[in-house]
Amino acid sequence: MVEEDFKYSGGTVSAPGMFGTPSEDCNCRCALLTRARWALDEDELNTLKERAEFFGLDKTEDFEDYTNNYLESVGADKVNYAKASDILLYRGYPVNTIITPEAIVEHLETSEIGKRVIEYIGKSGVKPQLVYEKQWHNNRGEQQRNTKKIYVNNIANNKIAAQTVIHEITHHMYNIGGCQWAEAVCMANEKMHIERRSYLTSEEKRYIVKLVRRHTLN
Ligand SMILES: [Zn+2]
């Protein structure tokens, strides 16, 4: 099943297939992909920096620029904003937070993959939960069966929060997890969201594979 193309309302996508068949020795979890700062050596820090660049995480770009440019290119009338409470679980949020459910959903609406995630949440009823409390770890997100948690305190801005929703929902969409291959597929969807296209270049794929291998703890 995993080798087949995956069908969805928008057509057929070979996203999970783009990294071939998952290997037998699946033994990592996405929760392990980030490490405590004190555990990082210089080499790892450089890798993290490179990774941040790849995923556009180091740009403190203005959200308004980001959406405006996109809306201009597709025509603003084509965007239907989904109701945040239909997409995400949250019990209110701190007044001073910059990360809000509404802004996350707006970000999701800016790419095909983001829209697909919104649609999938609507159909499956699997809503990621925004956790605003401080955590002892620095993971962005986590999936445990049907619970998808987004750790807002470990996330810098709405753009990364939206990427994290895409990552965690991708695990559920394809019923994958617990291996490097799954991580690669989830990261691929994040990257395609950022680039707002439905494919990755071979260079990007290679980089993701490298990233996943590098950051896996056994
Ligand atoms: Zn993951």
py3Dmol code that shows the C-alpha trace and the ligand (Angstrom):
import py3Dmol

protein = """\
ATOM      1  CA  MET A   1       0.000   0.000   0.000  1.00  0.00           C
ATOM      2  CA  VAL A   2       2.730   2.429   0.915  1.00  0.00           C
ATOM      3  CA  GLU A   3       4.296   2.138  -2.506  1.00  0.00           C
ATOM      4  CA  GLU A   4       1.164   3.180  -4.314  1.00  0.00           C
ATOM      5  CA  ASP A   5       0.383   6.697  -5.265  1.00  0.00           C
ATOM      6  CA  PHE A   6      -1.931   8.307  -2.802  1.00  0.00           C
ATOM      7  CA  LYS A   7      -5.229   9.575  -4.042  1.00  0.00           C
ATOM      8  CA  TYR A   8      -6.995  12.582  -2.678  1.00  0.00           C
ATOM      9  CA  SER A   9      -9.682  14.941  -3.888  1.00  0.00           C
ATOM     10  CA  GLY A  10      -7.186  17.074  -5.782  1.00  0.00           C
ATOM     11  CA  GLY A  11      -5.883  14.158  -7.818  1.00  0.00           C
ATOM     12  CA  THR A  12      -3.050  11.753  -7.273  1.00  0.00           C
ATOM     13  CA  VAL A  13       0.082  12.499  -5.389  1.00  0.00           C
ATOM     14  CA  SER A  14       3.141  10.361  -5.045  1.00  0.00           C
ATOM     15  CA  ALA A  15       4.333  12.135  -1.935  1.00  0.00           C
ATOM     16  CA  PRO A  16       4.838   9.122   0.316  1.00  0.00           C
ATOM     17  CA  GLY A  17       6.226   7.194  -2.627  1.00  0.00           C
ATOM     18  CA  MET A  18       8.773   9.842  -3.384  1.00  0.00           C
ATOM     19  CA  PHE A  19      11.102   8.347  -0.841  1.00  0.00           C
ATOM     20  CA  GLY A  20      10.612   4.766  -1.896  1.00  0.00           C
ATOM     21  CA  THR A  21       9.682   1.975   0.446  1.00  0.00           C
ATOM     22  CA  PRO A  22      10.058   2.382   4.188  1.00  0.00           C
ATOM     23  CA  SER A  23      12.907   0.319   5.510  1.00  0.00           C
ATOM     24  CA  GLU A  24      12.346  -2.472   7.972  1.00  0.00           C
ATOM     25  CA  ASP A  25      14.349  -0.859  10.717  1.00  0.00           C
ATOM     26  CA  CYS A  26      11.876   1.863  11.574  1.00  0.00           C
ATOM     27  CA  ASN A  27      12.880   2.987  14.991  1.00  0.00           C
ATOM     28  CA  CYS A  28      12.663   6.745  15.300  1.00  0.00           C
ATOM     29  CA  ARG A  29       9.916   9.115  16.251  1.00  0.00           C
ATOM     30  CA  CYS A  30       9.335  12.657  15.148  1.00  0.00           C
ATOM     31  CA  ALA A  31       9.409  13.648  18.789  1.00  0.00           C
ATOM     32  CA  LEU A  32      13.078  12.733  18.785  1.00  0.00           C
ATOM     33  CA  LEU A  33      13.983  14.928  15.865  1.00  0.00           C
ATOM     34  CA  THR A  34      14.816  17.894  17.988  1.00  0.00           C
ATOM     35  CA  ARG A  35      17.421  17.699  20.676  1.00  0.00           C
ATOM     36  CA  ALA A  36      18.193  19.663  23.757  1.00  0.00           C
ATOM     37  CA  ARG A  37      20.612  22.474  23.030  1.00  0.00           C
ATOM     38  CA  TRP A  38      23.155  21.186  25.529  1.00  0.00           C
ATOM     39  CA  ALA A  39      23.322  17.899  23.647  1.00  0.00           C
ATOM     40  CA  LEU A  40      24.331  19.517  20.384  1.00  0.00           C
ATOM     41  CA  ASP A  41      27.897  19.740  19.199  1.00  0.00           C
ATOM     42  CA  GLU A  42      29.083  22.378  16.741  1.00  0.00           C
ATOM     43  CA  ASP A  43      28.531  20.137  13.780  1.00  0.00           C
ATOM     44  CA  GLU A  44      24.959  19.551  14.827  1.00  0.00           C
ATOM     45  CA  LEU A  45      24.350  23.245  15.380  1.00  0.00           C
ATOM     46  CA  ASN A  46      25.491  23.927  11.828  1.00  0.00           C
ATOM     47  CA  THR A  47      23.138  21.237  10.583  1.00  0.00           C
ATOM     48  CA  LEU A  48      20.291  22.824  12.502  1.00  0.00           C
ATOM     49  CA  LYS A  49      21.097  26.199  10.989  1.00  0.00           C
ATOM     50  CA  GLU A  50      21.114  24.673   7.535  1.00  0.00           C
ATOM     51  CA  ARG A  51      17.840  22.973   8.297  1.00  0.00           C
ATOM     52  CA  ALA A  52      16.287  26.228   9.469  1.00  0.00           C
ATOM     53  CA  GLU A  53      17.295  27.838   6.190  1.00  0.00           C
ATOM     54  CA  PHE A  54      15.856  24.970   4.181  1.00  0.00           C
ATOM     55  CA  PHE A  55      12.506  25.227   5.939  1.00  0.00           C
ATOM     56  CA  GLY A  56      12.552  29.016   5.912  1.00  0.00           C
ATOM     57  CA  LEU A  57      12.518  29.079   9.686  1.00  0.00           C
ATOM     58  CA  ASP A  58      15.134  31.762  10.093  1.00  0.00           C
ATOM     59  CA  LYS A  59      13.243  34.404   8.215  1.00  0.00           C
ATOM     60  CA  THR A  60      11.287  36.678  10.462  1.00  0.00           C
ATOM     61  CA  GLU A  61       9.298  37.667   7.464  1.00  0.00           C
ATOM     62  CA  ASP A  62       6.219  39.723   7.857  1.00  0.00           C
ATOM     63  CA  PHE A  63       3.159  37.544   7.791  1.00  0.00           C
ATOM     64  CA  GLU A  64       1.255  40.188   5.938  1.00  0.00           C
ATOM     65  CA  ASP A  65       3.795  40.283   3.101  1.00  0.00           C
ATOM     66  CA  TYR A  66       3.687  36.538   2.912  1.00  0.00           C
ATOM     67  CA  THR A  67      -0.064  36.297   2.546  1.00  0.00           C
ATOM     68  CA  ASN A  68      -0.481  39.410   0.429  1.00  0.00           C
ATOM     69  CA  ASN A  69       2.003  38.217  -2.162  1.00  0.00           C
ATOM     70  CA  TYR A  70       0.275  34.912  -2.313  1.00  0.00           C
ATOM     71  CA  LEU A  71      -3.233  36.309  -2.427  1.00  0.00           C
ATOM     72  CA  GLU A  72      -2.228  38.582  -5.277  1.00  0.00           C
ATOM     73  CA  SER A  73      -0.927  35.680  -7.281  1.00  0.00           C
ATOM     74  CA  VAL A  74      -3.988  33.478  -6.874  1.00  0.00           C
ATOM     75  CA  GLY A  75      -6.679  36.118  -6.564  1.00  0.00           C
ATOM     76  CA  ALA A  76      -8.059  36.863  -3.124  1.00  0.00           C
ATOM     77  CA  ASP A  77     -11.564  35.702  -4.000  1.00  0.00           C
ATOM     78  CA  LYS A  78     -10.383  32.128  -4.309  1.00  0.00           C
ATOM     79  CA  VAL A  79      -9.516  31.877  -0.642  1.00  0.00           C
ATOM     80  CA  ASN A  80     -12.181  30.718   1.746  1.00  0.00           C
ATOM     81  CA  TYR A  81     -11.137  31.030   5.316  1.00  0.00           C
ATOM     82  CA  ALA A  82     -12.027  28.022   7.360  1.00  0.00           C
ATOM     83  CA  LYS A  83     -13.225  28.554  10.895  1.00  0.00           C
ATOM     84  CA  ALA A  84     -10.279  28.047  13.240  1.00  0.00           C
ATOM     85  CA  SER A  85     -12.325  26.106  15.790  1.00  0.00           C
ATOM     86  CA  ASP A  86     -13.293  23.607  13.077  1.00  0.00           C
ATOM     87  CA  ILE A  87      -9.627  22.899  12.404  1.00  0.00           C
ATOM     88  CA  LEU A  88      -7.877  23.166  15.759  1.00  0.00           C
ATOM     89  CA  LEU A  89      -8.573  22.304  19.377  1.00  0.00           C
ATOM     90  CA  TYR A  90      -7.784  24.965  21.952  1.00  0.00           C
ATOM     91  CA  ARG A  91      -9.198  26.327  25.123  1.00  0.00           C
ATOM     92  CA  GLY A  92      -8.620  29.988  24.551  1.00  0.00           C
ATOM     93  CA  TYR A  93      -5.080  31.322  24.453  1.00  0.00           C
ATOM     94  CA  PRO A  94      -2.913  33.859  26.288  1.00  0.00           C
ATOM     95  CA  VAL A  95      -3.729  37.453  25.335  1.00  0.00           C
ATOM     96  CA  ASN A  96      -0.077  38.244  24.581  1.00  0.00           C
ATOM     97  CA  THR A  97       0.581  35.277  22.272  1.00  0.00           C
ATOM     98  CA  ILE A  98       1.543  35.958  18.673  1.00  0.00           C
ATOM     99  CA  ILE A  99       0.455  32.470  17.670  1.00  0.00           C
ATOM    100  CA  THR A 100      -3.298  32.241  17.291  1.00  0.00           C
ATOM    101  CA  PRO A 101      -5.565  29.555  15.848  1.00  0.00           C
ATOM    102  CA  GLU A 102      -6.943  32.028  13.316  1.00  0.00           C
ATOM    103  CA  ALA A 103      -3.495  32.993  12.015  1.00  0.00           C
ATOM    104  CA  ILE A 104      -2.420  29.338  11.772  1.00  0.00           C
ATOM    105  CA  VAL A 105      -5.460  28.528   9.651  1.00  0.00           C
ATOM    106  CA  GLU A 106      -4.792  31.560   7.450  1.00  0.00           C
ATOM    107  CA  HIS A 107      -1.303  30.231   6.841  1.00  0.00           C
ATOM    108  CA  LEU A 108      -2.642  26.797   5.983  1.00  0.00           C
ATOM    109  CA  GLU A 109      -4.952  28.400   3.425  1.00  0.00           C
ATOM    110  CA  THR A 110      -1.962  29.715   1.470  1.00  0.00           C
ATOM    111  CA  SER A 111      -0.881  26.409  -0.074  1.00  0.00           C
ATOM    112  CA  GLU A 112      -2.490  23.443  -1.768  1.00  0.00           C
ATOM    113  CA  ILE A 113      -1.046  21.101   0.807  1.00  0.00           C
ATOM    114  CA  GLY A 114      -2.324  23.338   3.601  1.00  0.00           C
ATOM    115  CA  LYS A 115      -5.802  23.348   2.096  1.00  0.00           C
ATOM    116  CA  ARG A 116      -5.674  19.603   1.756  1.00  0.00           C
ATOM    117  CA  VAL A 117      -4.772  19.330   5.432  1.00  0.00           C
ATOM    118  CA  ILE A 118      -7.758  21.532   6.336  1.00  0.00           C
ATOM    119  CA  GLU A 119     -10.032  19.373   4.218  1.00  0.00           C
ATOM    120  CA  TYR A 120      -8.612  16.218   5.764  1.00  0.00           C
ATOM    121  CA  ILE A 121      -9.179  17.498   9.291  1.00  0.00           C
ATOM    122  CA  GLY A 122     -12.764  18.328   8.371  1.00  0.00           C
ATOM    123  CA  LYS A 123     -13.404  14.818   7.070  1.00  0.00           C
ATOM    124  CA  SER A 124     -11.496  12.829   9.670  1.00  0.00           C
ATOM    125  CA  GLY A 125     -12.335  14.985  12.667  1.00  0.00           C
ATOM    126  CA  VAL A 126      -8.727  14.664  13.839  1.00  0.00           C
ATOM    127  CA  LYS A 127      -8.046  18.159  15.105  1.00  0.00           C
ATOM    128  CA  PRO A 128      -4.560  19.093  16.247  1.00  0.00           C
ATOM    129  CA  GLN A 129      -4.549  20.450  19.762  1.00  0.00           C
ATOM    130  CA  LEU A 130      -2.774  23.708  20.513  1.00  0.00           C
ATOM    131  CA  VAL A 131      -0.885  23.374  23.792  1.00  0.00           C
ATOM    132  CA  TYR A 132       0.040  26.772  25.203  1.00  0.00           C
ATOM    133  CA  GLU A 133       1.628  25.532  28.424  1.00  0.00           C
ATOM    134  CA  LYS A 134       5.428  25.488  28.727  1.00  0.00           C
ATOM    135  CA  GLN A 135       7.040  22.100  28.052  1.00  0.00           C
ATOM    136  CA  TRP A 136      10.128  20.433  29.458  1.00  0.00           C
ATOM    137  CA  HIS A 137      11.137  19.372  25.955  1.00  0.00           C
ATOM    138  CA  ASN A 138      11.583  21.420  22.789  1.00  0.00           C
ATOM    139  CA  ASN A 139       9.512  19.428  20.332  1.00  0.00           C
ATOM    140  CA  ARG A 140       7.271  21.359  17.998  1.00  0.00           C
ATOM    141  CA  GLY A 141       4.668  18.692  17.736  1.00  0.00           C
ATOM    142  CA  GLU A 142       3.848  15.156  18.618  1.00  0.00           C
ATOM    143  CA  GLN A 143       1.423  12.512  17.521  1.00  0.00           C
ATOM    144  CA  GLN A 144       0.044   9.778  19.703  1.00  0.00           C
ATOM    145  CA  ARG A 145      -2.585   7.754  17.911  1.00  0.00           C
ATOM    146  CA  ASN A 146      -5.420  10.221  17.309  1.00  0.00           C
ATOM    147  CA  THR A 147      -3.959  13.011  19.389  1.00  0.00           C
ATOM    148  CA  LYS A 148      -1.854  15.576  17.605  1.00  0.00           C
ATOM    149  CA  LYS A 149      -0.276  18.143  19.840  1.00  0.00           C
ATOM    150  CA  ILE A 150       1.214  21.423  18.719  1.00  0.00           C
ATOM    151  CA  TYR A 151       3.489  22.889  21.404  1.00  0.00           C
ATOM    152  CA  VAL A 152       3.004  26.591  20.868  1.00  0.00           C
ATOM    153  CA  ASN A 153       5.659  27.582  23.394  1.00  0.00           C
ATOM    154  CA  ASN A 154       8.317  25.801  21.361  1.00  0.00           C
ATOM    155  CA  ILE A 155       7.323  27.507  18.122  1.00  0.00           C
ATOM    156  CA  ALA A 156       8.541  30.914  16.951  1.00  0.00           C
ATOM    157  CA  ASN A 157       5.690  32.081  14.772  1.00  0.00           C
ATOM    158  CA  ASN A 158       2.430  31.267  13.012  1.00  0.00           C
ATOM    159  CA  LYS A 159       4.158  30.104   9.874  1.00  0.00           C
ATOM    160  CA  ILE A 160       6.055  27.395  11.741  1.00  0.00           C
ATOM    161  CA  ALA A 161       2.918  26.497  13.678  1.00  0.00           C
ATOM    162  CA  ALA A 162       1.134  25.889  10.364  1.00  0.00           C
ATOM    163  CA  GLN A 163       4.054  23.758   9.153  1.00  0.00           C
ATOM    164  CA  THR A 164       3.850  21.744  12.343  1.00  0.00           C
ATOM    165  CA  VAL A 165       0.128  21.137  11.808  1.00  0.00           C
ATOM    166  CA  ILE A 166       0.938  19.910   8.298  1.00  0.00           C
ATOM    167  CA  HIS A 167       3.680  17.650   9.646  1.00  0.00           C
ATOM    168  CA  GLU A 168       1.541  16.055  12.341  1.00  0.00           C
ATOM    169  CA  ILE A 169      -1.525  15.649  10.134  1.00  0.00           C
ATOM    170  CA  THR A 170       0.591  14.052   7.417  1.00  0.00           C
ATOM    171  CA  HIS A 171       1.440  11.297   9.885  1.00  0.00           C
ATOM    172  CA  HIS A 172      -2.253  10.636  10.273  1.00  0.00           C
ATOM    173  CA  MET A 173      -3.212  11.099   6.618  1.00  0.00           C
ATOM    174  CA  TYR A 174      -1.004   8.269   5.491  1.00  0.00           C
ATOM    175  CA  ASN A 175      -1.095   6.372   8.754  1.00  0.00           C
ATOM    176  CA  ILE A 176       2.644   6.521   9.026  1.00  0.00           C
ATOM    177  CA  GLY A 177       4.998   7.155  11.865  1.00  0.00           C
ATOM    178  CA  GLY A 178       7.822   5.765  13.874  1.00  0.00           C
ATOM    179  CA  CYS A 179      10.400   5.678  11.132  1.00  0.00           C
ATOM    180  CA  GLN A 180      12.769   7.801   9.101  1.00  0.00           C
ATOM    181  CA  TRP A 181      10.737   7.296   5.985  1.00  0.00           C
ATOM    182  CA  ALA A 182       7.639   8.716   7.676  1.00  0.00           C
ATOM    183  CA  GLU A 183       9.600  11.733   8.847  1.00  0.00           C
ATOM    184  CA  ALA A 184      10.848  12.337   5.333  1.00  0.00           C
ATOM    185  CA  VAL A 185       7.301  12.295   3.964  1.00  0.00           C
ATOM    186  CA  CYS A 186       6.094  14.709   6.649  1.00  0.00           C
ATOM    187  CA  MET A 187       9.022  17.048   6.055  1.00  0.00           C
ATOM    188  CA  ALA A 188       8.399  16.884   2.317  1.00  0.00           C
ATOM    189  CA  ASN A 189       4.862  18.165   2.869  1.00  0.00           C
ATOM    190  CA  GLU A 190       6.191  20.969   5.056  1.00  0.00           C
ATOM    191  CA  LYS A 191       8.653  21.969   2.382  1.00  0.00           C
ATOM    192  CA  MET A 192       6.051  21.838  -0.396  1.00  0.00           C
ATOM    193  CA  HIS A 193       3.799  24.037   1.721  1.00  0.00           C
ATOM    194  CA  ILE A 194       6.556  26.609   2.158  1.00  0.00           C
ATOM    195  CA  GLU A 195       7.384  26.586  -1.521  1.00  0.00           C
ATOM    196  CA  ARG A 196       3.693  26.368  -2.439  1.00  0.00           C
ATOM    197  CA  ARG A 197       4.198  23.666  -5.009  1.00  0.00           C
ATOM    198  CA  SER A 198       3.280  19.995  -5.207  1.00  0.00           C
ATOM    199  CA  TYR A 199       6.696  18.512  -5.903  1.00  0.00           C
ATOM    200  CA  LEU A 200      10.221  18.626  -4.573  1.00  0.00           C
ATOM    201  CA  THR A 201      13.405  18.869  -6.566  1.00  0.00           C
ATOM    202  CA  SER A 202      15.767  15.911  -6.310  1.00  0.00           C
ATOM    203  CA  GLU A 203      18.157  18.155  -4.419  1.00  0.00           C
ATOM    204  CA  GLU A 204      15.457  18.954  -1.863  1.00  0.00           C
ATOM    205  CA  LYS A 205      14.595  15.275  -1.490  1.00  0.00           C
ATOM    206  CA  ARG A 206      18.233  14.403  -0.961  1.00  0.00           C
ATOM    207  CA  TYR A 207      18.548  17.099   1.659  1.00  0.00           C
ATOM    208  CA  ILE A 208      15.494  15.858   3.564  1.00  0.00           C
ATOM    209  CA  VAL A 209      16.827  12.313   3.598  1.00  0.00           C
ATOM    210  CA  LYS A 210      20.133  13.592   4.925  1.00  0.00           C
ATOM    211  CA  LEU A 211      18.323  15.641   7.537  1.00  0.00           C
ATOM    212  CA  VAL A 212      16.211  12.766   8.735  1.00  0.00           C
ATOM    213  CA  ARG A 213      19.210  10.443   9.027  1.00  0.00           C
ATOM    214  CA  ARG A 214      21.265  13.053  10.837  1.00  0.00           C
ATOM    215  CA  HIS A 215      18.635  13.825  13.416  1.00  0.00           C
ATOM    216  CA  THR A 216      17.500  10.389  14.278  1.00  0.00           C
ATOM    217  CA  LEU A 217      18.372   9.029  17.667  1.00  0.00           C
ATOM    218  CA  ASN A 218      18.372   5.317  18.006  1.00  0.00           C
TER     219      ASN A 218
END
"""
ligand_1 = """\
1
ZN
Zn 7.035 13.399 12.634
"""
view = py3Dmol.view(width=600, height=400)
view.addModel(protein, "pdb")
view.setStyle({"model": 0}, {"cartoon": {"style": "trace"}})
view.addModel(ligand_1, "xyz")
view.setStyle({"model": 1}, {"stick": {}})
view.zoomTo()
view.show()
